[in-house]
């Protein structure tokens, strides 16, 4: 789970597997931790008879399992089902339980497309970028049932996912589709930023002309990208490279250090692509 969790109740011999994040849970406290930190990934599939059986057989809490089965039979909303588990666990504070239940309740009142988008957005925030891409693309496959504003926002966030993978051609195309649907200036600006990032001045100028971008706004985009490219972090990296070049008299040692840096970048990029 990533951190030490104090469990006051039985620990399961066989874990409960949460498919969304591919994790095994061994206690009611871990289950509460999972729900609290992944609230936007919760959906009605969580309310399952398998979970009730696990609570009974592995956590040795048959009374709670029967109560959960009753809630299932009554087809209660997800936030009621989850709230019962969280209150029984005692792992979260009353305020944390209230906030979690309120989020789930609000989540339930959204359309299916809105819920899926929120889950995809959450994956993007957690840097599970490929999973987010698949979620967005799955949503877009049913775009006939989605309003233009929401559809545009989905295209925008898909563009952001591609941009984080340095797929700037795909990102620019997504941002343009986003702007056509949602008419948000943010989507238009993101498209222009992407053209600048991939150093496509011709594409940048065509987009500015096509969408009647005021010259002063186009200049702002140019200046912001230039400023980022000259940021303190990049300047510090340049200084480090210069220092390495002067510190290592042997070319092979210097090249070895550069290889180490490139290897680290490759690993970081691969991590962005992991499912």
MILUM-329765 format. One record per atom (N, C-alpha, C): residue in three letters; x negated, y, z negated. Coordinates in steps of 0.2 Angstrom, whole numbers, plus 2048, in hexadecimal, padded with zeros to 3 digits. Example, Ala and Ser with C-alpha at 12.3 -4.5 7.8 and 13.67 -1.06 7.14 Angstrom:
BEGIN
ala7BE7E47D9/ala7C27EA7D9/ala7BE7F07D9/ser7C07F57DD/ser7BC7FB7DC/ser7C08007D9/
This chain:
BEGIN
unk7FC7FA800/unk800800800/unk7FC806800/unk7F58067FF/unk7F180B7FF/unk7EF80E7F8/unk7F380D7F3/unk7F180F7EC/unk7F380A7E7/unk7F180B7E1/unk7F38067DC/unk7FA8087D9/unk7FE8037D9/unk8058047D6/unk8068007D0/unk8088037CB/unk8097FF7C5/unk8107FC7C5/unk8107F57C4/unk8167F17C5/unk8187EF7BE/unk81E7F07BC/unk8217ED7B5/unk8257E87B6/unk8277E67BC/unk82B7E07BE/unk8287DB7C1/unk82B7D57C3/unk8277CF7C6/unk8247D17CC/unk81F7CE7CE/unk81B7CE7D4/unk81D7C87D9/unk81F7CA7DF/unk8217C47E3/unk81B7C07E5/unk81C7B97E6/unk8177B57E8/unk8177B57F0/unk81D7B67F3/unk81E7B77FA/unk8207BE7FB/unk81D7C27FF/unk81E7C9800/unk8247CA805/unk8277D0804/unk82C7D3809/unk8297D780E/unk82A7D5814/unk8277D881A/unk82B7DE81D/unk8287E481D/unk82B7E9820/unk8287EA827/unk82C7E982C/unk82A7E9833/unk8287F0836/unk82B7F5833/unk82A7FC836/unk8237FE836/unk8207FC830/unk8197FE82F/unk8147F882E/unk8177F282F/unk8137EC82E/unk80F7EB827/unk8137EC822/unk8117EB81B/unk8147E6817/unk8117E3813/unk8147DE80E/unk8157E1808/unk81B7E0805/unk81D7E37FE/unk81D7DD7F9/unk81B7DE7F3/unk81B7D97EE/unk81F7DB7E8/unk8227E07E7/unk8257E27E1/unk82B7E77E3/unk82F7E87DE/unk8347ED7DF/unk8317F47DF/unk82C7F57DB/unk8287FC7DB/unk8257FD7E2/unk8227F87E5/unk81F7F97EB/unk8257FB7F1/unk82A7F87F0/unk8307F97F4/unk8328007F3/unk8328037ED/unk83480A7EC/unk82F80E7EF/unk82980D7EE/unk8238117F1/unk8248117F8/unk82680C7FB/unk82680B803/unk82C810805/unk83280F802/unk838813803/unk83681B803/unk83381D7FD/unk8328247FC/unk82D827801/unk828823803/unk823826808/unk82582580F/unk82A821810/unk82C820817/unk833821818/unk836826815/unk83D827815/unk84082881C/unk83C82B820/unk83F82C827/unk83F82682B/unk83C821829/unk83C81A82D/unk84281682B/unk845818826/unk84B813823/unk850813828/unk85380D829/unk85980D82D/unk85E80782A/unk86380682D/unk86880182A/unk8667FA82A/unk8617F982E/unk85E7F282E/unk85B7F0828/unk8597F5824/unk8567F481D/unk85B7F0819/unk8617F281A/unk8677EE816/unk8687E7818/unk8647E3816/unk8647DC818/unk8657D7813/unk8687D1814/unk8697CC810/unk8627C980E/unk85E7C9813/unk8577C7811/unk8547CA80C/unk8557D180B/unk8527D5806/unk8557D27FF/unk85B7D17FF/unk85F7CF7F9/unk85C7C87F7/unk85B7C47FC/unk8587BD7FA/unk8517BE7F7/unk84D7C27FA/unk8467C37F7/unk8477C67F0/unk84B7CB7EF/unk84C7CD7E8/unk84D7C87E3/unk8527C37E5/unk8547BE7E1/unk84F7B97E0/unk84C7B67E5/unk8477B17E5/unk8407B27E3/unk83E7B87E6/unk8377BA7E5/unk8367BF7DF/unk83B7C37DE/unk83A7C87D8/unk83E7C57D2/unk8417C07D3/unk8457BD7CD/unk84A7C27CA/unk84D7C57CE/unk8527CA7CC/unk8597C87CF/unk85C7C37CD/unk8627C17D0/unk8687C57CF/unk8687C97C9/unk86E7CD7C8/unk86E7D37CD/unk8687D67CE/unk8677DC7D3/unk8687D97DA/unk8667D37DC/unk8677D07E2/unk86F7D07E4/unk8737CE7DF/unk87A7CD7DF/unk87D7D47E0/unk87B7D97DD/unk87D7E07DD/unk87C7E27E4/unk8767E17E7/unk8747E37EE/unk8797E07F3/unk87A7D97F2/unk87E7D67F6/unk8857D87F6/unk8887DA7F1/unk88E7DE7F0/unk88E7E47F4/unk8897E87F4/unk8897EE7F7/unk8897ED7FF/unk8857E7801/unk8857E5808/unk88C7E480A/unk8907E0806/unk8977DD808/unk89B7E3809/unk89A7E8804/unk89E7EE804/unk89C7F380A/unk8977F280D/unk8947F6813/unk8937FD811/unk8907FE80B/unk88F805809/unk88980880D/unk88980F80D/unk884812811/unk87D81180E/unk878812813/unk871810811/unk86F81380B/unk87181A80A/unk86E81E804/unk87081B7FE/unk8768187FE/unk8798157F7/unk87580E7F6/unk87480A7FB/unk8708047FA/unk8698067F8/unk86680A7FB/unk85F80C7F9/unk85F80F7F2/unk8648137F1/unk8648177EA/unk8648117E4/unk86880C7E6/unk8698077E1/unk8628047DF/unk85E8027E5/unk8587FF7E4/unk8538047E0/unk85380A7E2/unk84E80F7DF/unk8508107D8/unk8568107D6/unk8588117CF/unk85680B7CB/unk8578057CE/unk8557FF7CA/unk84E7FE7C9/unk84A8007CE/unk8428007CD/unk8408047C8/unk84280A7C7/unk83F80E7C2/unk8388117C4/unk8368107CA/unk82F8127CC/unk82F81A7CD/unk83481C7D1/unk8358237D2/unk8388277CD/unk83782E7CD/unk83A8327C8/unk8428337CB/unk8468367C6/unk84D8377C8/unk84D83C7CE/unk8488417CE/unk8488467D3/unk8468437DA/unk84183F7DA/unk83F83B7E0/unk8448377E3/unk8488337DE/unk84D82F7E1/unk8538347E4/unk8548397E1/unk85A83D7E3/unk8588407EA/unk8518427EB/unk84F8457F1/unk84F8407F7/unk84D83A7F5/unk84D8347FA/unk8548337FC/unk8588327F8/unk85F8307F9/unk8628367FD/unk86183C7FC/unk864842800/unk861842807/unk85B840808/unk85884080E/unk85B83B812/unk85C83580F/unk85F82F813/unk866831815/unk86A834810/unk871835811/unk87183A817/unk86D83F817/unk86D84481D/unk86B841823/unk86683C823/unk864838829/unk86A83482C/unk86E831827/unk87382D82A/unk87983182E/unk87983882C/unk87E83C830/unk87C83E837/unk87683C839/unk87383E83F/unk875839844/unk87583B84B/unk876836850/unk870831850/unk87282C854/unk86D827855/unk866829858/unk86782E85D/unk861830860/unk85D83585B/unk861839857/unk85E83D852/unk85A83984D/unk85D83484B/unk85982F846/unk85382C849/unk85482A84F/unk84E827852/unk84882C854/unk84A832855/unk845837856/unk842839850/unk84583984A/unk84283B844/unk83D835842/unk83F82F843/unk83A829842/unk83482A846/unk83582C84D/unk82F82D851/unk82B83284F/unk82E83884D/unk82A83E84B/unk82683C845/unk829838840/unk82683683A/unk82083183C/unk82082D841/unk81B829843/unk81582E846/unk81783384A/unk81283784C/unk80F83B847/unk81283D842/unk80F84083C/unk80A83C839/unk80C835838/unk807831835/unk80282E83A/unk80183183F/unk7FC830844/unk7FC829847/unk802826847/unk80481F84A/unk806821851/unk802824855/unk80482785B/unk807823861/unk80481D862/unk807819867/unk80E816865/unk80F81585F/unk81581385D/unk81A81985E/unk81881F85C/unk81C82585E/unk81E825865/unk819824869/unk81A825870/unk81F820873/unk81F819870/unk824814872/unk82B816870/unk82B81986A/unk83181B867/unk83582186B/unk83182686D/unk83382B871/unk835829878/unk83182487B/unk833822882/unk83981D881/unk83A81A87C/unk84081687B/unk84681A87B/unk845820877/unk84B825877/unk84C82887E/unk847829881/unk84882D888/unk84B82888D/unk84B82188C/unk84E81C890/unk85581D890/unk85882088A/unk85F82188A/unk86182888A/unk85E82C88E/unk85F83388E/unk865835890/unk869831893/unk870833895/unk874835890/unk87383288A/unk877833884/unk87483887F/unk86F83C881/unk86C84187D/unk86D848880/unk86F84C87B/unk87085387D/unk869856880/unk86A85C884/unk86485F887/unk85F861882/unk86186587C/unk85C868877/unk858862874/unk85C85D872/unk85885786E/unk854854873/unk856853879/unk85284F87E/unk84C853880/unk84C85A880/unk84685E881/unk84285D87B/unk84485D875/unk84085C86F/unk83C85686F/unk840850872/unk83C84A872/unk83784A877/unk83884D87D/unk83384E882/unk82D85287F/unk82F85787B/unk82985B879/unk825857874/unk82885386F/unk82484F86B/unk82084A86E/unk823847873/unk81F842877/unk81984587A/unk81A84B87D/unk81484F87F/unk80F85087A/unk811852874/unk80C85286F/unk80884C86D/unk80C84686D/unk80984086C/unk80383F872/unk805840878/unk80083F87D/unk7FA84487D/unk7FC84A87B/unk7F684F87A/unk7F184C875/unk7F484986F/unk7EF84786A/unk7EB84186C/unk7EE83E871/unk7EA838874/unk7E583B87A/unk7E584187B/unk7E2845880/unk7E4843887/unk7EA841888/unk7ED84088F/unk7F1846891/unk7ED84B893/unk7F0852894/unk7F485289A/unk7F384E89F/unk7F784E8A5/unk7FE84C8A3/unk7FF84689F/unk80584489D/unk808849898/unk80484C894/unk80785188F/unk80A857892/unk80785A897/unk80985F89B/unk81085E89E/unk8108588A1/unk8178568A4/unk81C85589F/unk81B85389A/unk820852894/unk822859892/unk81D85D891/unk81F86488E/unk823868894/unk82286789A/unk82686A89F/unk82D86789F/unk82E86189E/unk83485E89E/unk838860898/unk834861892/unk83786388C/unk83A86A88D/unk83686F890/unk838876891/unk83F876896/unk83F87289B/unk84587289F/unk84B87089B/unk84A86C896/unk85086A892/unk85286F88C/unk84D870888/unk84E874882/unk84D87B883/unk84A87E888/unk848885889/unk845888883/unk84188487F/unk83D88787A/unk83788A87C/unk83589087A/unk82F89387C/unk82988E879/unk82A88B874/unk824887871/unk822881876/unk82787E87A/unk82687987F/unk82287C885/unk824882887/unk82188588C/unk81A88788B/unk81988A885/unk81288C882/unk80E885882/unk81188087F/unk80D87A87F/unk80A877885/unk80F87888A/unk80D876891/unk80787A894/unk807881892/unk802885895/unk7FB883891/unk7FC88288A/unk7F6880886/unk7F387A889/unk7F787588B/unk7F586F88E/unk7F1870894/unk7F3874899/unk7F087689F/unk7E987989D/unk7E987D898/unk7E2880896/unk7DE87B893/unk7E087688F/unk7DC87188C/unk7D986C892/unk7DD86B897/unk7DA86789C/unk7D686B8A2/unk7D68718A0/unk7D28768A5/unk7D58768AC/unk7DB8768AC/unk7DF8768B3/unk7E187D8B4/unk7DD8828B6/unk7DF8898B7/unk7E48898BC/unk7E48858C1/unk7E98868C7/unk7F08848C4/unk7F087E8C0/unk7F687C8BD/unk7F98818B8/unk7F58848B5/unk7F78898B0/unk7FA88F8B3/unk7F78928B9/unk7F98978BD/unk8008968C0/unk80188F8C2/unk80788D8C6/unk80D88D8C0/unk80B88B8BA/unk81088A8B5/unk8128918B3/unk80D8968B2/unk80F89D8B0/unk8148A08B6/unk81289F8BC/unk8168A28C1/unk81D89F8C2/unk81D8988C1/unk8238948C2/unk8288968BC/unk8268978B6/unk82B8988B1/unk82A8A08AE/unk8288A48B3/unk8288AB8B1/unk8258AD8AB/unk8208AA8A9/unk81C8AC8A3/unk8198B38A3/unk81B8B789F/unk8188BE89F/unk8108BE89E/unk80D8C28A2/unk8068C28A2/unk8038C289B/unk8068C6897/unk8038C7890/unk8038C088C/unk8098BD88D/unk8098B688A/unk8048B188C/unk8038B1893/unk7FE8AD896/unk7F78AE893/unk7F68B5892/unk7EF8B7890/unk7EF8B4889/unk7F48B4885/unk7F48B287E/unk7F28AB87D/unk7F58A7882/unk7F38A0882/unk7EC89F884/unk7EA8A2889/unk7E28A288B/unk7DE8A4885/unk7E08A9881/unk7DB8AB87C/unk7DC8A6876/unk7E18A3875/unk7E289F86F/unk7DE898871/unk7DE896877/unk7DA890878/unk7D3891878/unk7D189787B/unk7CA89987A/unk7C889A873/unk7CC89D86F/unk7CA89E868/unk7C9897864/unk7CE892866/unk7CD88B863/unk7C6888865/unk7C588986C/unk7BF88686E/unk7B888986B/unk7B988F868/unk7B4892865/unk7B589285D/unk7B988E85B/unk7BA88E853/unk7B488C84F/unk7B588D849/unk7AF88C844/unk7AD885844/unk7B2881845/unk7B0879844/unk7AC87784A/unk7AE87A850/unk7AA878856/unk7A387B856/unk7A3882854/unk79D885853/unk79888184E/unk79B87F849/unk79787B844/unk794875847/unk79887184B/unk79686B84F/unk79186D854/unk791872857/unk78C87485C/unk785876858/unk786879852/unk78087A84E/unk77D87484C/unk78186F84A/unk77E868848/unk77B86584D/unk77D865853/unk77A862859/unk77386585A/unk77386C85A/unk76D87085B/unk76886E856/unk76A86D84F/unk76686B84A/unk76386484B/unk76786084D/unk76585984F/unk760859854/unk76185D859/unk75C85D85F/unk75585F85D/unk755864858/unk74F867856/unk74C862850/unk75085E84D/unk74D85B847/unk74A854849/unk74D85184E/unk74B84B850/unk74684B856/unk74084A855/unk73B84B85A/unk73B846860/unk73D84085E/unk73E83B863/unk74583B866/unk74583B86C/unk74B83B870/unk75083586E/unk74D82F86D/unk75182986C/unk75482A865/unk75182D860/unk75582E85A/unk75A83385B/unk75983885E/unk75E83D860/unk76483A863/unk763836868/unk76883386C/unk76C82E868/unk76882B863/unk76C82685F/unk77182985A/unk76F82F858/unk773833854/unk77A835858/unk77983785E/unk77E839862/unk783833863/unk78082D864/unk784827865/unk78882685F/unk785827859/unk789826853/unk78F82B853/unk78E831855/unk794836855/unk79983385A/unk797831860/unk79C82F865/unk79F829863/unk79C82485F/unk79F81E85D/unk7A4820858/unk7A3825853/unk7A882784E/unk7AE82A852/unk7AD82E857/unk7B383185B/unk7B782C85E/unk7B3827861/unk7B7821864/unk7BB81D85F/unk7B981C859/unk7BC819854/unk7C381D852/unk7C2823851/unk7C782784F/unk7CC827854/unk7CA82885B/unk7CF827860/unk7D3821861/unk7CF81B860/unk7D2815860/unk7D881485A/unk7D6817854/unk7DB81784F/unk7E181B850/unk7E1820854/unk7E7824857/unk7EB81F85B/unk7E881B85E/unk7EC816863/unk7EE810860/unk7ED80F85A/unk7EF809856/unk7F6808855/unk7F9802856/unk800801854/unk80180084D/
